[in-house]
Amino acid sequence: MAKRGHNEGSIYQRKDGRWVAVLTVKDLAGRANRVSRYADTRTRARAALRELQRQQEAGVDLTAGNPTLGAYLMQWLTAVAGTVKPRVWDSYESIIRVRVIPRIGGLKLSQVTPLVLQGLYAALAADGLAPRSVVNTHRLLHRALGQAVRWGLLPRNACDGAEPPRPGRPVMKTWGAEQVAAFLAATREHRHHALYVLAVTTGMRLGELLALGWDAVDFEYGRVHVVRSLQRRTGVGLVFGDPKTDGSRRTVFFSEQARAALREQRARQLEERLLAGPLWQEHGLVFARPDGLPHDPGTVSQSFGRAARTAGIPHIRFHDLRHTAATLLLGAGTHPKIVADLLGHSTVALTLNVYSHVTPAMHASAAATMDALLGS
């Protein structure tokens, strides 16, 4: 046996040729327990020992042996808490708590088979869960069980043998240019008018708009700097955090219409600040409540829906204003790279995939352009 020092673990080779990594840990009662992981080479055994030590430092209960799926997933959530964004962790926790644990959380980890997972997906679909949400559940379990394999708790990932449903491409609802113009005209006196203008002309997400500070608005060059987002976190409330992706940190140039709307918004906000008096709480937000505090995204979405109904415009979600901006720009011949940068997409391919419904019109426009160039 090749020892690594007191309480640092050891590795040794069995008579059958397999290598074993051993780490002594204490359970919740303070009793010492030997935790073993098996490997086919000395190098992999050393890697397994390092992984055991990393799990121990992360707070994983290594003495659980063959835990239930529910217990393992909760430990996994603890282990990944610092490696993903808070809103992603919240979504993981919700999926595990609502969809997985009530149905198969009581099974031992070793009892989770592809057939069990296939049954879970079928049950979720039968309960009315959208195919895309079932796929998201599968992806989460694939990541979590993949970690169990790397930790040596499972020999293989059961998700590799399970087949989630194939979600169809969602039908994108957007407004045409005339509908956008009618909506903005109808909401000219609405306190969220500037918010609507900026949303439909820049494609910014609602959370990005509600987190926008006046210090990020550059009137001279006609641009805003997207550096944060506002979200509601379960059990916490409204919090400012990083944008959705690294590419979401970007500079967005706005139109003259948006510039005018922002100037009017600043004047409106100064009036509200005077009316609020000592009740005003300064957060430097472009779009704030009458007392200066951040808006709740859900409340703003509901207000947008009511404004659209009052204007007699077909219902779309607030997020569909982002899709509307992209669709109008691409349809008018704006280069896809420009639209990708505007939206904060990581690649042009992503933009073209999301807005593939616009590409036929782009192809037709290209053909007409060629005819014009050649004098046909």
ABEGO torsion letter per residue (X at the ends): XBBAEBGAEBBBBBAAGBBBBBBBBBBAAGBBBBBBBBBABAAAAAAAAAAAAAAAAAGBBAAAEBBBAAAAAAAAAAAAAAABBAAAAAAAAAAAAAAAAAAAAABBAAABBAAAAAAAAAAAAAAGBBAAAAAAAAAAAAAAAAAAAAAGABABBAAAABBBBBBBBBBBBBBBAAAAAAAAAAAAABAAAAAAAAAAAAGBBAAAAAABBAAABBAAAGBBBBABBBBBBBGAEBBBBBBABAAABBBBBBBAAAAAAAAAAAAAAAAAAAAAEAABBBAGBABBBAAGBBBBAAAAAAAAAAAAAAAGBBBBBAAAAAAAAAAAAAAAGBBAAAAAAAAGBABAAAAAAAAAAAAAAAAAAAAAAAAAAAGX
